[in-house]
């Protein structure tokens, strides 16, 4: 099973469509996906998880329940998860992370990445919205630092992959890495 996770409205469902050619329910506003959605692809299960974080028009207690349900889903299925694809918005994630850090809080994207690492789930970070990013290399280098890793993008080219789900840019490279890491996990 391959899970796709990330904040609300970062393009998870659009990316899954680009990778698989299969539609999942998606919308212009955050919070359309409320429960895990399963899709078959290449003899695997792809799971489109609900977005976590702020959802416009969705009560705080519902947002918290969705986040808790995502955590429980992952914990209950850790053995079956070959790979996680954490989709982030390459244009706004750094700004959001820095805002959380100023408040003395661990940013939710960083916390989620670390959670997946603690469970030893191989993780790819799909840095979406490449078409809106100014300096891709500098942005990804800063993200690597914020995610608590040492090194540069050169060291993490198979972990941090810039894409545009909307336009399909670099999605073939992401697909290649997903298949490769999935096969490695199966052999292990």
C-alpha positions in Angstrom: 0.0 0.0 0.0 1.2 3.5 -0.9 -0.3 6.4 1.1 -0.5 10.0 -0.1 -0.7 12.5 2.8 -0.4 16.2 3.3 -2.1 19.4 4.3 -5.5 20.1 2.8 -5.5 21.5 -0.7 -1.9 20.8 -1.6 -2.8 18.7 -4.7 -2.8 15.1 -3.4 -5.9 14.0 -5.4 -4.7 15.8 -8.5 -1.3 14.1 -8.2 -2.9 10.7 -7.8 -4.8 11.3 -11.0 -1.6 12.3 -12.8 0.1 9.2 -11.6 -2.6 6.7 -12.1 -5.1 8.2 -14.5 -7.8 7.5 -12.0 -10.0 10.2 -10.5 -10.7 10.7 -6.9 -13.1 13.1 -5.5 -11.5 16.5 -5.3 -12.6 20.1 -4.9 -11.4 23.7 -4.9 -11.8 24.1 -1.2 -9.9 22.2 1.5 -11.6 19.3 3.3 -13.3 17.5 0.4 -11.6 14.2 1.2 -12.8 13.2 4.7 -11.9 9.5 4.8 -9.1 7.4 3.2 -10.0 6.7 -0.5 -8.5 3.5 -2.0 -7.5 3.2 -5.7 -5.9 0.2 -7.4 -2.7 0.9 -9.4 -0.1 -1.5 -10.7 -1.3 -4.3 -8.4 -1.0 -1.9 -5.4 -3.4 0.0 -3.2 -3.0 3.7 -3.4 -4.6 5.5 -0.4 -5.6 9.1 -0.7 -5.7 10.3 2.9 -7.7 13.3 3.9 -5.8 16.5 4.3 -4.7 17.6 7.7 -4.4 21.2 9.0 -6.7 24.1 8.4 -9.9 23.5 6.4 -12.0 26.5 5.6 -15.6 26.1 6.9 -14.8 22.9 8.8 -15.2 23.1 12.6 -12.0 22.7 14.6 -13.2 19.6 16.4 -13.9 17.9 13.0 -10.4 18.9 11.8 -8.9 17.4 14.9 -10.9 14.2 14.5 -9.7 13.9 10.8 -6.1 14.3 12.0 -6.5 11.7 14.7 -8.1 9.3 12.2 -5.2 9.7 9.8 -2.7 9.0 12.6 -4.7 5.9 13.7 -5.0 4.7 10.1 -1.2 4.9 9.6 -0.4 3.3 13.0 -2.9 0.4 12.3 -1.5 -0.2 8.8 2.2 0.4 9.3 3.1 -3.2 8.3 1.2 -2.9 5.0 2.5 0.6 4.0 5.3 0.2 1.5 5.8 3.9 1.0 4.4 7.3 2.0 4.2 10.3 -0.4 4.0 13.5 1.6 2.7 16.2 -0.7 3.6 19.7 0.3 2.9 23.1 -1.4 6.4 24.3 -2.6 5.2 27.8 -2.8 3.9 28.3 0.8 5.2 25.5 3.0 8.4 27.4 4.1 6.3 30.4 5.1 3.9 28.3 7.0 6.8 26.4 8.8 8.4 29.7 9.8 5.1 31.1 11.1 4.7 28.0 13.3 8.3 28.2 14.5 7.8 31.8 15.5 4.9 30.6 17.8 7.3 28.0 19.3 5.3 25.1 17.7 6.5 22.2 15.6 5.1 22.7 12.1 2.6 20.1 11.2 4.3 19.1 7.9 7.6 18.6 9.8 5.9 16.7 12.6 4.1 14.4 10.1 7.4 13.7 8.3 9.1 12.8 11.6 6.1 10.6 12.5 6.6 8.6 9.3 10.3 8.4 9.9 9.7 7.1 13.5 7.5 4.4 12.0 10.3 3.6 9.5 8.0 4.2 6.6 10.0 5.2 3.5 8.8 8.7 2.6 9.0 10.8 -0.5 8.2 14.5 -0.2 6.5 15.6 -3.4 7.1 19.4 -3.5 4.1 20.4 -5.5 3.3 23.6 -7.3 6.7 23.8 -9.0 5.1 26.2 -11.6 4.7 28.8 -8.7 8.1 28.4 -7.1 10.8 31.0 -7.7 14.1 29.3 -6.7 13.5 25.6 -6.6 17.0 24.5 -5.4 17.2 27.1 -2.6 13.6 26.3 -1.5 14.3 22.5 -1.4 17.6 23.0 0.4 15.7 25.1 3.1 13.0 22.5 3.3 15.6 19.8 3.9 17.0 21.8 6.8 13.5 22.5 8.2 12.6 18.8 8.0 15.6 18.1 10.3 17.9 16.5 7.7 21.5 17.3 7.0 22.8 17.9 3.5 21.5 19.5 0.3 19.1 18.6 -2.4 21.9 16.7 -4.1 21.8 14.3 -1.1 18.0 13.9 -1.2 17.1 13.9 -4.9 15.1 10.7 -4.4 13.3 12.1 -1.3 12.4 15.7 -2.2 11.0 15.7 -5.7 9.6 19.0 -7.2 6.5 18.5 -9.3 3.5 20.3 -10.7 0.5 18.0 -10.3 -1.7 20.5 -12.1 0.5 20.5 -15.3 2.1 17.0 -14.9 5.7 18.5 -14.7 8.2 16.0 -13.3 5.4 13.5 -12.4 7.2 10.7 -14.5 10.3 11.2 -12.3 8.2 10.9 -9.2 6.5 7.8 -10.6 9.9 6.2 -11.3 11.1 6.9 -7.7 7.8 5.6 -6.2 8.1 2.3 -8.2 11.8 1.9 -7.3 11.3 2.6 -3.6 8.2 0.3 -3.5 10.2 -2.5 -5.0 13.1 -2.0 -2.6 10.6 -2.1 0.3 9.1 -5.3 -1.0 12.5 -7.0 -1.2 13.3 -5.9 2.4 
